[in-house]
Amino acid sequence: MRSITISSSNGIIDLMKIKVAARHISYRTLFHTILILAFLLPFVFILTAIVTLEGVNKCSSFDCLGRRLGPRLLGRIDKSGRLVGDLYKILNQVSTEEIPDGLKLPESFSELISEMNSKKYNAKDLALIIKGMMEKSEEEIKVSKFAELMNKHFAASAIPKGIHCLSLRLTDEYSSNAHARRQLPSPELLPSLSNNSYYHFVLSTDNILAASVVVTSAVQSFLKPEKIVFHVITDKKTYAAMHSWFALNPISPAIVEVKGVHQFDWLTRENVPVLEAVENHNGIRNYYHGNHIAGANLSETTPRIFASKLQARSPKYISLLNHLRIYLPELFPHLDKVVFLDDDVVVQRDLSPLWKIDLGGKVNGAVETCVGEDEWNLKSNLTMWKLGTLPPALIAFKGHVQVIDPSWHMLGLGYQNKTNIESVKKAAVIHYNGQSKPWLQIGFAHLRPFWTKYVNYSNDFIRNCHILE
């Protein structure tokens, strides 16, 4: 017990006796302390284990352990972000500098690490080396991409060995087999060729296998296949083989006519002067058949632009067969309405409703596939013909095209690898426009079955020529 004297303001002295607790730790305080330690110790052990796994076991002192655990326990920020910022500043400084001539660049990442250890680069030299390695890799990738695009262009333009074999064998059959030369169609069916109560299709191609798929798919998808008439037009060199195929493999009950361009009296140089000009113009021929890289500055172009330029140089654009669609009224003057099909399509639905579509007095009905400027320079010295029939057709039919429902025609199966399969199944006509045709090795494997299902692999000619094997 201690006495404490407290003086009041009025001079009277009051004596008060106050009990002061002895200095000792109570059981309650001890219990709370143990409880808190029991709660924190598991976290300490966990952090210690994490640090050990990260390499703390290499530390030889408590000081090292403290440096590792301290920031974690106190919530301090990792300094790695600051290192990244410093690295950015160094790299940004050399971004506009040229790589010194004669600077030897490591060939690999491991070689770079080895040289960093042995040569002790300063920060700027290291940044220049990293920049040089990146630029070298980018250039190699770009050159490789250009080479890939060229190889794909050649693969798309070439005739596969199997299809060439098919043409040769059928041509030989035409000369030796009278049945292969029989009249198409038979004499009693000739009136149907100009009968407007039938559904008339026009197909212009020199690809026998592709023609077979188009005709077969259309016939199998039609509700009244006996009312179909196919007018297949081909060039002079393919005529015998094309005729042999449809003579030996009739697609009943449809009617098929095969004609060569040389058999149309109307197709003369006088009637089609622009075609003669395109075929004989040296500049145009060099554009399609010349060196596609000569004169091209690859360092100032991108693979995407280069690919589009190669696509525009497909030799098919100066083929007479590609331009025949413009002259359908002159080639078939007795028919009121025809449907023109490209040779890289597959018909999956009955197309007879197309004949019931009201064109509103317009001469052409088509699915709208692009919207943009269609103004072309008519004083372009045949430049507008370099893309085939599209530019002149846009000029000729401007204001005369009736847009039809897009479900009739699905494009892109020859260049869009990620085409939606469900959309493909629903489309009336699927179109393999682009380089990756289904009969080529570069065709998309997951889209090819929609085309190959109409190929008769049991046919002797198909089997002997090893088509798509």
C-alpha positions in Angstrom: 0.0 0.0 0.0 1.3 3.4 -0.9 0.3 6.9 0.4 -0.1 9.6 -2.2 -0.4 13.2 -1.2 -2.8 15.2 -3.3 -3.1 19.0 -2.7 -6.3 20.7 -3.6 -6.6 24.3 -4.8 -8.1 25.5 -1.6 -5.0 24.6 0.4 -6.6 21.8 2.2 -4.5 18.7 2.1 -6.3 15.5 1.5 -4.7 12.2 2.1 -5.8 9.3 0.0 -4.7 5.8 0.1 -4.8 4.1 -3.4 -4.1 0.5 -4.1 -1.6 -0.1 -6.8 -1.5 -3.5 -8.5 1.7 -5.5 -8.2 3.7 -5.9 -11.5 3.0 -9.5 -12.6 1.4 -11.2 -15.7 -2.1 -12.5 -15.1 -3.3 -15.9 -16.3 -5.8 -14.2 -18.6 -3.0 -12.3 -20.4 -0.9 -15.4 -20.8 -3.8 -17.3 -22.2 -4.5 -14.6 -24.8 -0.9 -14.5 -25.8 -0.7 -18.2 -26.3 -3.9 -18.1 -28.3 -2.6 -15.5 -30.7 0.7 -17.4 -31.2 -1.2 -20.6 -31.9 -3.1 -18.7 -34.6 0.0 -17.1 -36.2 2.5 -19.9 -36.1 0.9 -22.0 -38.8 1.2 -19.1 -41.2 4.8 -18.7 -40.3 5.5 -22.3 -41.0 3.7 -22.1 -44.4 5.7 -19.0 -45.4 8.9 -20.7 -44.3 8.1 -23.7 -46.4 7.3 -21.6 -49.5 10.6 -19.7 -49.1 12.5 -23.0 -48.7 11.0 -24.3 -52.0 12.0 -21.1 -53.7 15.6 -21.5 -52.8 16.0 -20.2 -49.2 17.8 -23.4 -48.3 20.7 -22.0 -50.2 20.9 -19.2 -47.6 23.5 -19.6 -44.8 22.2 -17.1 -42.3 19.1 -15.9 -40.5 19.8 -12.5 -42.2 19.2 -14.2 -45.6 16.0 -15.7 -44.4 14.9 -12.4 -43.0 15.4 -10.7 -46.3 13.2 -13.3 -47.9 10.5 -13.4 -45.3 10.5 -9.7 -44.4 8.8 -8.4 -47.6 6.2 -11.1 -47.4 5.3 -10.6 -43.8 5.4 -6.8 -44.1 3.6 -6.6 -47.5 6.5 -4.8 -49.2 6.4 -4.5 -53.1 8.6 -6.8 -55.2 11.4 -4.8 -56.9 11.0 -6.9 -60.1 8.6 -4.3 -61.5 11.3 -1.7 -61.2 13.7 -3.9 -63.1 11.2 -4.3 -65.9 10.8 -0.5 -66.0 14.6 0.0 -66.3 14.8 -2.7 -69.0 12.0 -0.8 -71.0 13.9 2.4 -70.8 17.1 0.8 -72.1 15.3 -1.0 -75.0 13.4 2.2 -75.8 16.7 4.1 -76.1 18.0 1.8 -78.8 14.7 1.4 -80.7 15.7 4.1 -83.2 19.3 3.2 -83.4 20.8 1.1 -86.3 22.4 -2.2 -85.6 26.2 -1.7 -86.0 27.7 -3.3 -89.0 29.7 -6.4 -88.2 27.9 -7.0 -84.9 27.9 -10.7 -84.4 24.5 -11.9 -83.2 24.0 -15.1 -81.1 22.2 -17.8 -83.0 20.1 -18.9 -80.1 18.9 -17.9 -76.6 21.4 -20.3 -74.9 24.3 -18.8 -76.9 23.1 -15.3 -75.8 23.1 -16.4 -72.1 26.6 -17.9 -72.5 28.0 -14.7 -74.1 26.4 -12.5 -71.4 28.3 -14.5 -68.8 31.6 -14.4 -70.6 31.7 -11.0 -72.3 30.0 -8.9 -69.5 28.0 -6.7 -71.8 26.8 -3.3 -70.7 23.1 -2.6 -70.8 23.1 -0.7 -74.1 25.2 -3.4 -75.9 22.9 -6.1 -74.6 19.8 -4.1 -75.8 21.3 -3.7 -79.3 22.0 -7.4 -79.5 18.5 -8.3 -78.4 17.1 -5.9 -81.0 19.3 -7.4 -83.7 18.2 -10.9 -82.9 14.5 -9.9 -83.0 14.9 -8.1 -86.3 16.7 -11.0 -87.8 14.1 -13.5 -86.7 11.3 -11.2 -88.0 13.0 -11.0 -91.4 13.5 -14.8 -91.6 9.8 -15.4 -90.7 8.7 -12.9 -93.3 10.8 -14.5 -96.0 9.5 -17.9 -95.0 5.9 -16.6 -95.2 6.5 -15.2 -98.7 7.9 -18.6 -99.8 4.9 -20.4 -98.3 2.5 -18.1 -100.2 4.4 -18.6 -103.5 4.3 -22.4 -103.0 0.6 -22.3 -102.3 0.0 -20.1 -105.3 1.8 -22.6 -107.5 0.0 -25.6 -105.9 -3.4 -23.9 -106.5 -2.6 -23.0 -110.1 -1.2 -26.4 -111.0 -3.2 -29.5 -112.2 -3.0 -32.4 -109.8 -1.5 -35.5 -111.2 -4.6 -37.6 -110.6 -6.9 -35.1 -112.5 -4.4 -34.9 -115.4 -4.3 -38.7 -115.5 -8.1 -38.8 -115.6 -8.2 -36.4 -118.6 -5.6 -38.4 -120.5 -7.3 -41.7 -119.9 -10.7 -40.4 -120.9 -9.3 -38.8 -124.0 -7.8 -42.1 -125.0 -11.2 -43.8 -124.3 -12.9 -41.3 -126.6 -10.7 -42.4 -129.5 -11.0 -46.1 -128.9 -14.5 -46.6 -127.5 -17.6 -45.9 -129.6 -19.8 -45.8 -126.6 -17.7 -42.9 -125.2 -18.4 -41.0 -128.4 -22.2 -41.5 -128.3 -24.4 -38.4 -128.8 -25.2 -36.4 -125.7 -28.0 -36.2 -125.1 -29.6 -38.9 -127.2 -31.5 -37.7 -130.3 -35.0 -38.1 -128.7 -34.0 -35.7 -125.9 -32.6 -32.9 -128.0 -35.8 -30.9 -127.9 -35.4 -30.6 -124.1 -32.3 -28.5 -124.6 -34.4 -25.5 -125.5 -37.6 -26.4 -123.5 -38.3 -23.7 -120.9 -40.4 -26.1 -118.8 -37.1 -27.7 -117.7 -34.6 -26.4 -115.1 -31.5 -25.4 -117.1 -28.0 -25.2 -115.5 -24.9 -24.0 -117.2 -21.5 -25.2 -116.1 -18.3 -23.9 -117.7 -15.1 -25.8 -116.8 -12.1 -27.9 -117.9 -12.1 -29.9 -114.7 -13.8 -33.2 -115.3 -13.8 -34.3 -111.7 -15.2 -31.0 -110.5 -17.9 -31.0 -113.2 -18.9 -34.5 -112.1 -19.4 -33.4 -108.5 -21.4 -30.3 -109.4 -23.8 -32.3 -111.6 -24.1 -35.3 -109.2 -24.8 -33.1 -106.2 -27.4 -31.0 -108.0 -29.2 -34.1 -109.3 -29.2 -35.9 -105.9 -30.5 -32.7 -104.2 -33.3 -32.0 -106.6 -36.9 -33.0 -106.0 -37.6 -33.5 -109.7 -34.2 -34.5 -111.1 -35.9 -35.7 -114.3 -36.6 -32.1 -115.1 -32.9 -31.0 -115.0 -30.8 -30.1 -118.0 -27.1 -29.5 -117.6 -25.3 -27.6 -120.3 -21.6 -28.4 -119.7 -19.2 -26.2 -121.7 -15.5 -26.9 -121.9 -12.5 -26.0 -124.0 -11.3 -27.8 -127.1 -8.5 -29.8 -125.5 -10.8 -31.1 -122.7 -13.8 -31.8 -124.9 -13.1 -35.4 -125.7 -12.4 -36.3 -122.1 -15.4 -34.4 -120.7 -17.7 -36.0 -123.3 -16.3 -39.5 -122.5 -17.0 -39.1 -118.8 -20.6 -38.2 -119.1 -21.2 -40.7 -121.9 -19.8 -43.5 -119.8 -21.2 -42.3 -116.5 -24.7 -41.0 -117.2 -26.3 -39.2 -114.2 -29.9 -40.4 -114.6 -32.6 -39.2 -114.9 -31.0 -35.7 -115.6 -30.1 -34.7 -119.1 -26.5 -33.6 -119.8 -25.2 -31.8 -122.8 -21.4 -31.4 -123.4 -20.2 -28.8 -125.8 -16.8 -27.3 -126.6 -16.3 -23.6 -127.1 -15.3 -24.4 -130.7 -18.8 -25.8 -131.3 -20.5 -22.4 -130.7 -20.9 -20.5 -133.9 -21.4 -17.2 -132.0 -18.0 -17.3 -130.2 -15.9 -15.6 -132.8 -13.2 -13.0 -132.5 -15.6 -10.5 -134.1 -18.2 -11.0 -131.4 -15.8 -11.2 -128.5 -13.0 -8.8 -129.3 -12.1 -8.1 -125.7 -11.2 -11.7 -125.1 -8.8 -11.7 -128.0 -7.3 -8.5 -126.7 -6.8 -10.0 -123.2 -5.3 -13.3 -124.5 -2.9 -11.6 -126.9 -1.9 -8.6 -124.9 1.7 -9.2 -123.8 1.4 -7.2 -120.7 -1.6 -9.1 -119.5 0.0 -12.5 -120.3 3.1 -11.5 -118.4 1.0 -10.4 -115.5 -0.5 -13.9 -115.1 2.3 -16.2 -116.3 5.4 -14.1 -115.6 7.7 -13.9 -112.6 5.4 -12.9 -109.7 8.4 -11.8 -107.5 10.3 -9.8 -110.1 9.8 -6.1 -109.5 8.1 -6.7 -106.2 9.6 -4.9 -103.2 9.0 -7.5 -100.5 10.6 -5.3 -97.8 7.8 -2.7 -98.3 4.8 -5.1 -98.4 3.2 -7.5 -96.0 2.4 -11.2 -96.5 -1.3 -10.4 -96.5 -1.0 -7.9 -99.3 1.3 -10.2 -101.2 -1.2 -13.0 -100.9 -4.0 -10.9 -102.3 -1.8 -9.9 -105.2 -1.0 -13.6 -105.9 -4.7 -14.5 -105.8 -5.4 -11.8 -108.3 -2.9 -13.4 -110.7 -4.6 -16.7 -111.0 -4.3 -17.8 -114.7 -8.0 -18.7 -114.7 -8.9 -15.0 -115.0 -7.8 -14.9 -118.7 -9.5 -18.2 -119.5 -12.2 -18.1 -122.1 -14.3 -20.4 -119.9 -14.3 -17.9 -117.1 -15.8 -15.2 -119.4 -18.6 -17.2 -120.9 -21.0 -16.3 -118.2 -21.2 -12.8 -119.6 -22.4 -14.2 -123.0 -25.1 -16.6 -121.7 -28.0 -14.8 -123.5 -26.1 -15.1 -126.8 -25.1 -18.8 -126.2 -28.6 -19.8 -125.2 -31.0 -17.5 -127.0 -34.0 -19.8 -126.7 -33.9 -20.1 -122.9 -35.7 -17.6 -120.7 -33.8 -18.4 -117.4 -30.7 -20.4 -116.5 -28.7 -20.9 -113.4 -24.9 -20.6 -113.8 -22.8 -22.7 -111.4 -19.1 -22.4 -110.9 -17.1 -25.7 -110.9 -16.0 -25.4 -107.3 -19.5 -25.5 -105.8 -21.6 -28.3 -104.2 -25.4 -28.3 -104.4 -27.0 -29.4 -101.1 -30.7 -28.4 -101.6 -33.4 -28.4 -104.2 -32.8 -25.3 -106.4 -36.0 -25.3 -108.3 -37.4 -22.4 -106.2 -34.8 -20.2 -107.9 -36.9 -20.3 -111.0 -39.9 -18.9 -109.1 -38.0 -15.8 -107.8 -39.3 -12.6 -109.2 -36.3 -10.6 -110.6 -38.4 -7.5 -110.8 -37.5 -6.9 -114.4 -33.8 -7.2 -113.8 -31.6 -9.5 -115.9 -29.5 -11.1 -113.1 -30.2 -12.5 -109.6 -27.4 -13.1 -107.2 -26.4 -13.2 -103.5 -24.8 -10.0 -102.4 -21.3 -11.0 -101.2 -19.7 -7.5 -100.8 -20.7 -3.9 -100.6 -18.4 -1.2 -101.7 -17.3 1.1 -104.5 -17.7 -0.4 -107.9 -16.4 2.5 -109.9 -13.7 1.4 -112.4 -11.4 3.4 -114.6 -12.5 2.6 -118.2 -9.3 4.1 -119.5 -7.2 1.6 -117.7 -5.6 -0.2 -120.8 -7.3 -3.5 -119.9 -6.3 -3.2 -116.2 -10.0 -3.9 -115.2 -9.9 -7.2 -116.9 -7.0 -8.5 -114.7 -9.5 -9.7 -112.1 -11.5 -11.8 -114.6 -15.1 -11.0 -115.1 -15.9 -9.3 -111.8 -14.9 -5.6 -112.7 -16.5 -5.6 -116.2 -19.6 -7.4 -114.8 -20.0 -4.8 -112.1 -20.0 -2.2 -114.8 -22.3 -4.1 -117.2 -24.9 -5.2 -114.7 -24.9 -2.2 -112.4 -28.5 -1.5 -111.5 -29.7 -4.7 -113.2 -29.0 -7.3 -110.4 -31.8 -8.5 -108.1 -30.4 -9.5 -104.7 -31.6 -12.9 -103.4 -31.5 -14.5 -100.0 -27.9 -15.3 -98.8 -28.9 -18.7 -97.6 -28.8 -19.8 -101.3 -25.0 -19.4 -101.6 -22.3 -19.7 -98.9 -18.8 -18.5 -99.9 -15.4 -18.9 -98.4 -14.8 -22.7 -98.1 -11.6 -22.3 -100.2 -9.9 -19.8 -97.9 -11.7 -19.6 -94.5 -10.3 -22.5 -92.5 -12.6 -21.7 -89.5 -15.8 -21.9 -91.5 -18.7 -22.9 -89.3 -19.7 -26.5 -90.0 -23.3 -26.0 -89.0 -23.7 -23.1 -91.4 -22.1 -25.2 -94.2 -24.7 -28.0 -93.6 -27.6 -25.5 -93.9 -26.5 -23.7 -97.1 -28.2 -24.5 -100.4 -25.0 -24.1 -102.3 -21.5 -24.1 -100.8 -18.7 -22.5 -102.7 -15.0 -23.4 -102.4 -13.8 -20.1 -103.8 -10.2 -19.4 -103.0 -7.0 -21.4 -103.4 -7.8 -24.4 -101.1 -9.9 -26.3 -103.6 -11.2 -29.6 -102.2 -9.5 -31.6 -105.0 -6.1 -30.2 -104.0 -3.8 -31.4 -101.3 -3.9 -27.9 -99.8 -7.7 -28.1 -99.4 -9.1 -28.0 -95.8 -9.4 -31.5 -94.6 -12.5 -30.8 -92.4 -14.4 -29.2 -95.3 -13.4 -31.6 -98.0 -16.0 -34.4 -97.1 -18.8 -32.1 -98.2 -17.3 -32.4 -101.7 -15.8 -35.9 -101.7 -19.1 -37.5 -100.8 -20.1 -37.0 -104.4 -17.0 -38.5 -105.9 -17.5 -42.1 -107.2 -14.4 -43.8 -105.9 -15.5 -47.2 -107.2 -15.2 -45.8 -110.8 -12.4 -47.5 -112.7 -11.0 -44.3 -114.0 -11.0 -42.6 -110.6 -9.5 -45.7 -109.0 -6.7 -46.2 -111.6 -5.7 -42.5 -111.4 -5.5 -42.6 -107.6 -7.7 -39.5 -107.2 -7.1 -37.8 -103.7 -5.1 -40.8 -102.4 
